[in-house]
Amino acid sequence: MILIADSGSTKTDWCVAESGEAVRHIPTAGTNPYFQSAEEIQEVIARELLPLTADYAITEVVFYGAGIRFEEQRKVIRDILHRSFKTPVEVDSDLLGAARSLCGDKAGIACILGTGSNSCLYDGRVITENTPPLGFVLGDEGSGAVLGKHLVADCLKGQLPKELIDKFMDRFQLTAELLMDRIYKQPFPNRFLASLVMFLVENIHEEALYQLVHADFTAFFRRNLLQYTGAYSYPVNFTGSVAFYLKDVLCDVAQAEGFQMGIIRKAPMEGLLIYHNS
């Protein structure tokens, strides 16, 4: 049996699979070696994953995760998983996981729009080009964290209609003081900001919110995808909850920017099962 992980900053989807079929899905908290220590990641694995995999004969672990760009981060995850399962472990970025899930063995542009955002040009085997996402402070255009950041900023600066601002504050039982504390003083502000995106999903019919999302998605295309060699020649594929729930706006932007839209998946696991079985 193989254990496949699709890990983001907010959550990790673990799947025990045999012959390309899912045997069990196990959700746990997200892991990101940029933001968490090895001890914190080990605690998540020990507390939330190991008790639920004890009955399965795991012979291989494949882990795709956020925050894995260099060997240092790969080694942290690889060592933890090898100690935990005593099996061969493959560790790669969530971006390669997205590319394998969305494109398989064909060339294309693969994108992640979830809590964070990322993209790459994939030749059917490896990632050949990648515009650095830079995180939600410097980049991550179109991500849940950045959409949430702009939503909060527009509310606090009075850039949205008053009835929408009141509706937003009531929806999450927030005040300006609570927002500032949660964003600047509490851990994982990116996760908190991304959690506010459901307000955009629920109210996307409001012109001001549609334009907010449209502008952020446009920035994602222009600041990331246009950097790729022959960008207009490839289908653009997306995975992630933001892409999935706001796909109508995403398709509008893709068309406006002259891109060919490909697959949109809520999560990459379905495609990863197919890829690793083949």
N, C-alpha and C positions, 0 to 999 in steps of 0.2 A: 504494500500500500504506500501511496505517496501522500505527503502532507504539503499542500500548497497554501501560501499566505499572500494575501494582497493587503498591505499595511499602509494606512495613511496616518496623518497626524492625529486624527480624531478617533478612528476605529480600525480594527484589523479583522478581515474576514479570512478565517482558516477553513480549509476544506480537506477532509480526509477522502481520498479518491482511489478507486481501483478500476483499471481498464477503461479510463476516461469517464467513469460515472461517479458522481458525488455520493459518498456514503454518509457523510455527516458534515454540516456546516457549524462552525463554532465562532461566534463573535466575541472579540475581546477589545479592550481599550487599545488605542493606537500607539505606535512606537515611532520615535524619530530620534536617532542618535545625535542629531544636531542640538536637540532641546532637552534630551534626557540622558542621565548617566547609565552606565552599564547595569548598575545595581537596580535602578528604577525599572529598566526593561526586563531584567531577570525576575523581578517581583511580579510583573504582569504575567509573564510566561508561567511562573510557578503557581500563581494563585488562580489564574483564569483559564489557562490552557491545559496544563499537564493533567489535572484530575479528569478532564473530559476526553483525553486521548489514551488513557492508560489501558483500555481494553482493545486497542488496535495495534496490529503489528506493523508499525511504521518502518519502512526500509529506506526512505529518502525524504528529505525536506527541501522544498524550493520556496525561497522567501523573496518577495518583491516588496520593497519598502520605500517610503518617503525619507529623504535625508541621506540617501546612500549614493554618494557621488564618487567617493575615493576609497582606497583600500582600507584606510583607518576605520571608516564606518562599517565596511563589509566585515572586517575582522571582529568588531564588537558583536554584531548579530550572529556571525558564523560560530564564534566561540560559545555563545550562550546556547544556541540551538544544538550544537554538537554535544555539549555537556548534558543537555536535557534529554536528547533522543538517542545518542550514541550511534548515529547513522551519518552517511554522507550528506552534506548541506551545500546547496547552491544559494548564494545571496546576490541579488542584483537590484537595480533601482526600480521603483514603481513605474518609471517611464518606459523601461524596456518591457516590463510586464504589460503595460498598456499597449505598446506597439505589437507585441506578440499576440495579444488578445484580439486587437482590432484588425491587424493586417496579416497575421499568420506568416506566410512565406512570400508575401507580395509587397512591393514598395508602396509607400504612402506616408502621409503626415499623421502622426498620432498625437492626441492632445488629452490632457487631464484637466478637468474643471471640477474641483471639489473644494475642500477647505483651502487648498492652495491650487496653483495652476502650473502647468508645464507643457512642453511640446517638443517634438523632434521630427526630423526627417529620417525615415527608416528604409533601408534598401531590401528588406525581406529577410535579412539575417542579423544585421547590427544597426545601431544608431550611427548615422553618418554626420548629422549636424544637430546642434541643440542650442537654442537661444536661452541663456541662463535666466531662470525665473526670478531670482533675487529676493524672494520672500515678500510678505505682504506690506513691508515698509517701503521697499525700493521697487517692487515689481508685482508679480502674481496677478497681473491684470485679468479680469474676468472671474477670479476665484471667489469662493464664498466669503473669505476673510475680507477681501477688498470690496466686494459688493456690500457687505455688512458695514465696513468702515465708511463708505460713502453714504450709505443710508443713515447711519448715526450722525455723521457730520452735517448732512443736509437737514436733518431734524433739528439738531442743536443750533444751527445757524439760521433756521427759519427759511430754508430754501424750498420747502415743500408746502403745499396747502395746509392750513392749520388743522383741518379735519383729519388729514392723513397723519399728521404729527401726533395728534391726540389719540388716534386709533392705534398707532404704533406703540406709544407709551402704555396705553391700556392693555394692549395684546400681551405684553411681556411684563407688565407691572413694574415699569421703569421710571426713573427720574433722571435729570441731568447729573445729579450727584452720584447716583448708583452707576450710571454709565461710565463716568470718569473713573470711578473706583475700580470697576470691573475691568476696564481696558488698561489702565495704567498701574494698578497695584496688585491685581490678582494674576495667578499663573494662567498660561495658555489663552491670551487674549484673542489669538487667531481662531481658536475653536469657538469662543463665545461669539465673536463677530459673525462667523459662518452660520451659527445657529439662528441668526436673525434673518437669514435669507428666505425662510418660509413665509415671512411677511410679504416679501416681493412676489413669491410664487402665488400666494393667495390673492394678491391685489395687483397683479400685472396688467389688468385691464385699465388701471388708472394711468393716464397719459404720462404723468410726471415720473412714475416708477418704471414704466416701459422705457422711457427715454434714459433713465439712470442705467438700467441694465443694458440697453442698446449701446450706450456710450462706452461702458466698460468692456463689452464684448468686441466692439469696434477697435478699442485700444489693444485688446488681446491679439486680434488678427494683424493689425498694423505694426505693433511693436515686437511681435514674436514670429508669426508665420511668414511675413514678407521677407524675413532675413534668409529664408531657405532657397537654395539654388533650384531654379525651375519650379517655384512654389505653386504656380497656377496649373502645373501639369499633373499634379497628384490629387487624389481624393483626400479630403480632410476628415479624419475620424475622431470621435470624442468618447471619453468615458468619464464618469463622475456624476454625482447627484445634481450638481448645479447645471451641467450640460443637459442632463435628462429632464429635469423638472422645468427648465426654461428653454427647451429645445425650439419652441416656435420663434422666440426672439433670436436664438442662435442661428437658425436657418435664414431668417430675414437678413441678419448681418452678413452671413456667408454669401448670400446672393448679391447683396449690395456691394460687397468687396470683390466680387468676381471669382469666388472659390467654388469648387465642386464639392458638395457635401457628400460624405460617405456614411459610415455607421455611427449611430449614437447609442451607447450602452450605459445603463445606470452603474454597472460595476463590471470589472474585467474578468471575473472568475469563469463565466460561461466560456469565453474564448480561450482562457488559459487551460481549461480541462481538455478542450479539443487540441490545443497546441501540444501539450505534454503527452497526450495519448498517441499523437502521430509521430 
